Amino acid sequence: QDKTSVWYATADSFPLELIIQLPGDKSHTLDALRLVGAGVEPGERLPRDFEVLIRSNVEGNWLPVSNGTYFKTETDKLVRFAPVRARQIMLRIYSHWGDGEAVGLSGIEIPVAK
């Protein structure tokens, strides 16, 4: 993976929240997302504890659908949850693996449920 595509955020305090607006003006059915960490160096910058939340409209409340731990030994982390309708997804990162400067990912893949 090209290291220029790695996203880093200064981790002055947690949680960090990344909100993704899904395309179009309608809700999408989702049942998973993949956190991609290939190229994040050092591995201590990978997210550690995280939560995935969704909302079905841009003014609604956030609904938690999953949480977990991204281990440094994983190049990516598939996060599965019960199918939901969503317009937005939030990745809330609660911690990383100890790097004092930043937390990072190289991608987030959001497959549409069949």
C-alpha positions as CSV (number, residue, x, y, z in Angstrom):
1,Q,0.0,0.0,0.0
2,D,1.2,3.5,-0.8
3,K,2.2,5.2,2.4
4,T,1.0,8.6,1.1
5,S,-2.6,7.4,1.6
6,V,-2.2,7.0,5.3
7,W,-4.3,9.3,7.4
8,Y,-2.9,10.5,10.7
9,A,-4.6,12.6,13.4
10,T,-2.9,14.2,16.4
11,A,-4.1,12.3,19.5
12,D,-4.0,15.1,22.1
13,S,-7.1,13.6,23.7
14,F,-9.5,10.8,23.2
15,P,-12.0,9.9,21.9
16,L,-11.4,10.9,18.3
17,E,-14.4,10.9,16.1
18,L,-14.4,10.4,12.3
19,I,-17.8,10.9,10.6
20,I,-18.4,9.5,7.2
21,Q,-21.3,10.8,5.1
22,L,-22.5,8.0,2.8
23,P,-23.2,9.0,-0.8
24,G,-26.6,10.1,-2.1
25,D,-29.6,11.4,-0.3
26,K,-30.9,8.1,1.0
27,S,-30.0,5.5,3.7
28,H,-27.9,2.5,2.8
29,T,-28.1,-1.0,4.4
30,L,-24.8,-1.8,6.0
31,D,-23.7,-4.8,8.0
32,A,-19.9,-4.3,8.2
33,L,-16.9,-2.1,7.7
34,R,-13.2,-2.7,7.3
35,L,-10.6,-0.7,9.1
36,V,-7.3,-0.8,7.0
37,G,-4.0,-0.2,8.8
38,A,-1.5,-1.3,6.2
39,G,1.3,1.3,5.9
40,V,0.6,2.9,9.3
41,E,4.1,3.2,11.0
42,P,4.9,2.6,13.7
43,G,2.2,0.1,14.7
44,E,1.7,1.9,18.0
45,R,-0.2,4.5,15.9
46,L,-3.0,2.1,15.0
47,P,-6.3,2.6,16.8
48,R,-6.7,0.2,19.7
49,D,-10.2,0.4,21.2
50,F,-13.0,1.7,19.0
51,E,-16.7,1.9,18.6
52,V,-18.8,2.1,15.4
53,L,-22.0,4.2,15.4
54,I,-24.6,5.0,12.7
55,R,-27.4,7.4,12.2
56,S,-30.1,7.1,9.6
57,N,-30.6,10.9,9.1
58,V,-28.2,13.8,9.5
59,E,-30.2,15.2,12.4
60,G,-30.8,12.0,14.3
61,N,-29.1,10.4,17.3
62,W,-26.1,8.2,17.0
63,L,-26.8,4.5,17.5
64,P,-23.9,2.2,18.6
65,V,-23.7,-0.9,16.4
66,S,-20.3,-2.5,17.3
67,N,-17.1,-2.0,19.3
68,G,-13.8,-3.8,19.4
69,T,-10.0,-3.8,19.5
70,Y,-7.8,-3.4,16.5
71,F,-4.6,-5.4,17.3
72,K,-1.2,-4.3,16.0
73,T,-0.7,-7.7,14.3
74,E,-3.8,-7.1,12.0
75,T,-3.3,-5.5,8.6
76,D,-7.0,-4.8,8.6
77,K,-10.0,-5.4,10.9
78,L,-13.4,-6.5,9.6
79,V,-16.1,-5.2,11.9
80,R,-19.5,-7.0,11.5
81,F,-22.8,-6.0,13.0
82,A,-26.5,-6.6,12.5
83,P,-27.8,-5.0,9.2
84,V,-28.8,-1.4,9.7
85,R,-30.0,1.5,7.5
86,A,-27.6,4.5,7.7
87,R,-26.8,7.8,6.1
88,Q,-23.7,8.4,8.3
89,I,-21.1,6.3,10.1
90,M,-19.0,7.4,13.0
91,L,-15.7,5.7,14.0
92,R,-15.0,6.7,17.6
93,I,-11.5,5.9,18.6
94,Y,-10.9,5.6,22.4
95,S,-7.2,4.7,22.4
96,H,-4.1,3.7,20.3
97,W,-1.2,1.5,21.1
98,G,1.0,4.1,22.8
99,D,2.5,6.4,20.2
100,G,2.6,9.9,21.6
101,E,2.2,11.8,18.4
102,A,-0.6,10.4,16.3
103,V,-3.2,7.7,15.5
104,G,-3.7,6.5,11.9
105,L,-5.4,4.4,9.3
106,S,-4.8,3.9,5.6
107,G,-8.5,3.3,4.8
108,I,-12.0,2.5,5.8
109,E,-14.0,0.3,3.5
110,I,-17.8,0.2,3.8
111,P,-19.4,-2.6,1.8
112,V,-23.2,-2.2,1.1
113,A,-25.1,-5.2,2.5
114,K,-26.8,-7.5,-0.1
